[in-house]
Amino acid sequence: MRIALASDHAGYAEKEQLKPLLKDLGVEFEDLGTVSETSVDYPDYARKVAEKVSHGEVEQGLLVCGSGTGMAIAANKVPGVRAAVAWTPDIARLAREHNDANVLSIGARVTPAEEIPKIVRAWFDAKFAGGRHSTRVEKITDMERECK
């Protein structure tokens, strides 16, 4: 599995701490920034990851910002991206299994540090369940096309 990884300044430290875990999980990643805790605009980094996912250059994306919400909103503006904010391992698992989410967004300021690795593990352990969920995901894709 190959993913794109990015954070803003609020998620920088957590992003860096996730790299060894990703390696342990056998997940190859491309780090698209940021490179420090200096303030940056999170939509710029969410877009970089989302476009890599949208263009099929990576299979999934992983974003870390203060709340997780801003980056998810920005990423979801890119066609083909289904970004989910997960604050527990169960939410991460369900986002993959039921929603076929392809970008995980985590809030570094609102998620306990010890939960973040558990969330990431749950995300990469989960697979899209298909079945009745496929119809629902197709409706999301149809909405995206219709709203263009």
C-alpha contacts under 8 A as a table, 3 or more apart, distances in Angstrom:
res1	aa1	res2	aa2	distance
1	M	26	G	7.37
1	M	27	V	5.28
1	M	28	E	6.13
1	M	59	E	6.67
2	R	27	V	5.93
2	R	28	E	4.64
2	R	29	F	5.54
2	R	30	E	7.80
2	R	58	V	5.37
2	R	59	E	5.81
2	R	60	Q	7.06
3	I	27	V	7.19
3	I	28	E	6.29
3	I	29	F	4.79
3	I	30	E	6.40
3	I	58	V	5.03
3	I	59	E	5.69
3	I	60	Q	4.84
3	I	61	G	5.23
3	I	62	L	7.18
4	A	29	F	5.52
4	A	30	E	4.87
4	A	31	D	6.19
4	A	32	L	6.87
4	A	49	V	5.44
4	A	52	K	6.92
4	A	53	V	7.60
4	A	58	V	6.38
4	A	60	Q	6.60
4	A	61	G	4.77
4	A	62	L	6.31
5	L	15	K	7.86
5	L	29	F	6.36
5	L	30	E	5.91
5	L	31	D	4.83
5	L	32	L	5.95
5	L	33	G	7.56
5	L	49	V	6.57
5	L	61	G	5.89
5	L	62	L	4.86
5	L	63	L	5.97
6	A	15	K	7.16
6	A	31	D	5.88
6	A	32	L	5.16
6	A	33	G	5.06
6	A	34	T	6.49
6	A	45	Y	6.02
6	A	46	A	7.06
6	A	49	V	6.78
6	A	62	L	6.56
6	A	63	L	5.12
6	A	64	V	6.56
7	S	10	A	7.49
7	S	11	G	5.21
7	S	12	Y	5.51
7	S	15	K	6.42
7	S	33	G	6.16
7	S	34	T	5.76
7	S	42	Y	7.26
7	S	45	Y	6.51
7	S	46	A	7.70
7	S	63	L	5.48
7	S	64	V	4.59
7	S	65	C	5.56
8	D	11	G	5.45
8	D	12	Y	5.99
8	D	33	G	7.50
8	D	34	T	5.74
8	D	37	E	7.70
8	D	39	S	7.44
8	D	40	V	6.07
8	D	41	D	6.92
8	D	42	Y	5.16
8	D	45	Y	6.85
8	D	64	V	6.81
8	D	65	C	5.35
8	D	66	G	7.89
9	H	12	Y	5.13
9	H	34	T	6.75
9	H	36	S	6.36
9	H	37	E	4.24
9	H	38	T	5.71
9	H	39	S	5.32
9	H	40	V	6.13
9	H	65	C	7.20
10	A	13	A	7.65
10	A	37	E	6.68
10	A	39	S	7.97
10	A	64	V	7.80
10	A	65	C	5.32
10	A	66	G	5.01
10	A	108	A	6.78
10	A	109	R	7.26
11	G	14	E	5.41
11	G	15	K	6.02
11	G	64	V	4.81
11	G	65	C	4.35
11	G	66	G	5.96
11	G	107	G	7.37
11	G	108	A	5.36
11	G	109	R	7.78
12	Y	15	K	5.09
12	Y	16	E	6.29
12	Y	34	T	6.72
12	Y	35	V	7.24
12	Y	36	S	6.29
12	Y	37	E	6.02
12	Y	64	V	7.34
12	Y	65	C	7.68
13	A	16	E	5.23
13	A	17	Q	6.28
13	A	37	E	7.63
14	E	17	Q	4.94
14	E	18	L	6.24
14	E	64	V	7.32
14	E	108	A	6.64
14	E	113	A	7.91
15	K	18	L	5.19
15	K	19	K	6.82
15	K	64	V	6.39
16	E	19	K	5.59
17	Q	20	P	6.76
17	Q	21	L	7.73
18	L	21	L	5.23
18	L	22	L	6.21
18	L	117	P	7.04
19	K	22	L	5.12
19	K	23	K	6.31
20	P	23	K	5.07
20	P	24	D	6.19
21	L	24	D	4.97
21	L	25	L	6.19
21	L	117	P	7.31
22	L	25	L	5.03
22	L	26	G	6.28
22	L	27	V	5.11
22	L	28	E	7.15
22	L	29	F	7.72
23	K	26	G	5.04
23	K	27	V	5.64
23	K	28	E	6.76
24	D	27	V	7.54
25	L	121	R	7.85
32	L	45	Y	7.05
32	L	48	K	6.95
32	L	49	V	7.19
33	G	45	Y	6.80
34	T	37	E	7.87
34	T	40	V	7.73
34	T	45	Y	7.34
41	D	44	D	5.95
41	D	45	Y	7.53
42	Y	45	Y	5.45
42	Y	46	A	6.24
42	Y	65	C	7.28
42	Y	70	G	7.18
42	Y	71	M	6.15
43	P	46	A	5.02
43	P	47	R	5.93
43	P	70	G	7.39
43	P	71	M	6.10
43	P	74	A	5.49
43	P	75	A	7.65
44	D	47	R	5.32
44	D	48	K	6.48
45	Y	48	K	5.12
45	Y	49	V	6.53
45	Y	71	M	7.91
46	A	49	V	5.38
46	A	50	A	6.03
46	A	63	L	6.86
46	A	71	M	5.27
46	A	72	A	7.39
46	A	74	A	6.03
46	A	75	A	5.22
47	R	50	A	4.95
47	R	51	E	5.90
47	R	74	A	6.61
47	R	75	A	5.63
47	R	78	V	7.33
48	K	51	E	5.44
48	K	52	K	6.46
49	V	52	K	5.23
49	V	53	V	6.41
49	V	61	G	5.91
49	V	62	L	7.66
49	V	63	L	7.81
49	V	75	A	7.56
50	A	53	V	5.11
50	A	54	S	5.98
50	A	61	G	6.91
50	A	75	A	5.19
50	A	76	N	7.66
50	A	78	V	6.18
50	A	81	V	6.35
50	A	103	V	7.57
51	E	54	S	4.87
51	E	55	H	5.93
51	E	78	V	6.62
52	K	55	H	5.33
52	K	56	G	6.24
52	K	57	E	5.10
52	K	58	V	5.86
53	V	56	G	5.18
53	V	57	E	6.06
53	V	58	V	5.28
53	V	59	E	6.05
53	V	60	Q	5.80
53	V	61	G	6.52
53	V	80	G	7.82
53	V	81	V	6.90
53	V	102	N	7.58
53	V	103	V	7.99
54	S	57	E	7.70
54	S	78	V	6.97
54	S	79	P	6.37
54	S	80	G	5.33
54	S	81	V	6.10
55	H	58	V	7.90
56	G	59	E	6.49
58	V	61	G	7.51
59	E	102	N	7.32
60	Q	102	N	4.90
60	Q	103	V	5.53
61	G	102	N	6.36
61	G	103	V	4.34
61	G	104	L	6.22
62	L	103	V	5.63
62	L	104	L	4.87
62	L	105	S	5.98
62	L	106	I	7.99
63	L	68	G	7.48
63	L	71	M	6.88
63	L	72	A	7.94
63	L	103	V	7.38
63	L	104	L	6.11
63	L	105	S	4.59
63	L	106	I	6.25
64	V	68	G	6.17
64	V	71	M	7.65
64	V	105	S	5.71
64	V	106	I	4.85
64	V	107	G	5.95
64	V	108	A	6.36
65	C	68	G	5.20
65	C	69	T	7.98
65	C	70	G	7.61
65	C	71	M	6.73
65	C	105	S	7.62
65	C	106	I	6.50
65	C	107	G	5.31
65	C	108	A	5.86
65	C	109	R	7.76
66	G	106	I	7.93
66	G	107	G	4.84
66	G	108	A	5.04
66	G	109	R	4.87
66	G	110	V	7.09
67	S	70	G	7.04
67	S	106	I	6.85
67	S	107	G	3.75
67	S	108	A	6.36
67	S	109	R	6.06
67	S	110	V	5.97
68	G	71	M	5.82
68	G	72	A	6.28
68	G	85	V	5.72
68	G	86	A	7.90
68	G	105	S	5.03
68	G	106	I	4.52
68	G	107	G	3.94
68	G	108	A	7.37
69	T	72	A	5.10
69	T	73	I	6.11
69	T	85	V	6.35
69	T	105	S	7.32
69	T	107	G	7.32
70	G	73	I	5.20
70	G	74	A	6.23
71	M	74	A	5.08
71	M	75	A	5.96
71	M	105	S	6.78
72	A	75	A	5.07
72	A	76	N	6.01
72	A	83	A	5.32
72	A	84	A	6.26
72	A	85	V	6.51
72	A	103	V	7.98
72	A	104	L	7.89
72	A	105	S	5.90
73	I	76	N	5.25
73	I	77	K	6.80
73	I	83	A	7.73
74	A	77	K	5.51
74	A	78	V	7.69
75	A	78	V	5.79
75	A	81	V	6.68
75	A	82	R	7.86
75	A	83	A	6.36
75	A	103	V	7.98
76	N	79	P	7.29
76	N	81	V	5.49
76	N	82	R	5.93
76	N	83	A	5.80
77	K	81	V	7.61
78	V	81	V	5.86
79	P	144	E	7.12
80	G	141	T	7.31
81	V	101	A	7.61
81	V	102	N	6.40
81	V	103	V	6.96
82	R	99	N	7.87
82	R	100	D	7.38
82	R	101	A	4.75
82	R	102	N	5.50
82	R	103	V	6.15
83	A	101	A	5.71
83	A	102	N	6.12
83	A	103	V	4.36
83	A	104	L	5.76
83	A	105	S	6.74
84	A	92	A	7.79
84	A	95	A	6.50
84	A	101	A	6.29
84	A	103	V	6.34
84	A	104	L	5.34
84	A	105	S	5.88
85	V	92	A	7.76
85	V	104	L	6.16
85	V	105	S	4.67
85	V	106	I	5.81
85	V	107	G	7.69
86	A	89	P	7.30
86	A	91	I	5.28
86	A	92	A	5.11
86	A	95	A	7.95
86	A	104	L	6.97
86	A	105	S	6.44
86	A	106	I	5.90
86	A	119	I	7.22
87	W	91	I	6.63
87	W	92	A	7.52
87	W	106	I	6.70
87	W	107	G	7.31
87	W	111	T	6.00
87	W	115	E	7.97
87	W	116	I	7.95
87	W	119	I	7.24
88	T	91	I	5.32
88	T	92	A	6.48
88	T	115	E	6.94
88	T	118	K	7.82
88	T	119	I	5.76
89	P	92	A	5.11
89	P	93	R	6.15
89	P	115	E	7.68
89	P	118	K	5.88
89	P	119	I	4.14
89	P	120	V	7.48
89	P	121	R	7.78
89	P	122	A	5.36
89	P	123	W	7.30
90	D	93	R	5.06
90	D	94	L	6.07
90	D	119	I	7.76
90	D	122	A	7.33
91	I	94	L	5.16
91	I	95	A	6.03
92	A	95	A	5.17
92	A	96	R	6.52
92	A	104	L	7.50
92	A	119	I	6.05
92	A	120	V	7.59
92	A	122	A	6.19
92	A	123	W	5.10
93	R	96	R	5.35
93	R	97	E	6.06
93	R	122	A	5.48
93	R	123	W	5.29
93	R	125	D	7.74
93	R	126	A	5.46
94	L	97	E	4.94
94	L	98	H	5.45
94	L	99	N	7.16
95	A	98	H	5.68
95	A	99	N	5.04
95	A	100	D	6.36
95	A	101	A	5.50
96	R	99	N	5.66
96	R	100	D	4.61
96	R	101	A	5.04
96	R	102	N	7.34
96	R	123	W	6.66
96	R	126	A	6.00
96	R	127	K	5.85
96	R	128	F	5.37
97	E	100	D	5.95
97	E	126	A	6.23
97	E	127	K	5.37
97	E	128	F	4.00
97	E	129	A	4.83
97	E	130	G	7.62
98	H	128	F	6.32
98	H	129	A	6.25
98	H	130	G	7.51
98	H	133	H	5.58
99	N	128	F	7.34
99	N	133	H	6.89
99	N	136	R	7.84
99	N	137	V	6.20
100	D	127	K	7.79
100	D	128	F	5.22
100	D	137	V	7.12
101	A	104	L	7.32
104	L	123	W	7.74
106	I	111	T	7.52
106	I	116	I	7.65
107	G	110	V	5.46
107	G	111	T	5.76
108	A	111	T	5.54
108	A	112	P	7.70
108	A	113	A	7.44
109	R	112	P	7.91
111	T	115	E	6.75
111	T	116	I	6.85
112	P	115	E	5.39
112	P	116	I	6.86
113	A	116	I	5.53
113	A	117	P	7.89
114	E	117	P	6.60
114	E	118	K	7.45
115	E	118	K	5.16
115	E	119	I	6.15
116	I	119	I	5.08
116	I	120	V	6.29
117	P	120	V	5.10
117	P	121	R	6.11
118	K	121	R	5.11
118	K	122	A	6.13
119	I	122	A	5.17
119	I	123	W	6.18
120	V	123	W	5.05
120	V	124	F	6.35
121	R	124	F	5.33
121	R	125	D	6.01
122	A	125	D	5.08
122	A	126	A	6.13
123	W	126	A	5.45
124	F	127	K	7.72
129	A	133	H	6.93
130	G	133	H	5.23
130	G	134	S	4.89
131	G	134	S	5.52
131	G	135	T	7.57
132	R	135	T	5.78
132	R	136	R	7.09
133	H	136	R	5.17
133	H	137	V	6.27
134	S	137	V	5.15
134	S	138	E	6.06
135	T	138	E	5.07
135	T	139	K	6.34
136	R	139	K	5.10
136	R	140	I	6.60
137	V	140	I	5.08
137	V	141	T	6.40
138	E	141	T	4.98
138	E	142	D	6.08
139	K	142	D	4.92
139	K	143	M	6.13
140	I	143	M	5.10
140	I	144	E	6.34
141	T	144	E	5.12
141	T	145	R	6.48
142	D	145	R	5.17
142	D	146	E	6.13
143	M	146	E	5.06
143	M	147	C	6.05
144	E	147	C	5.41
144	E	148	K	6.69
145	R	148	K	5.60
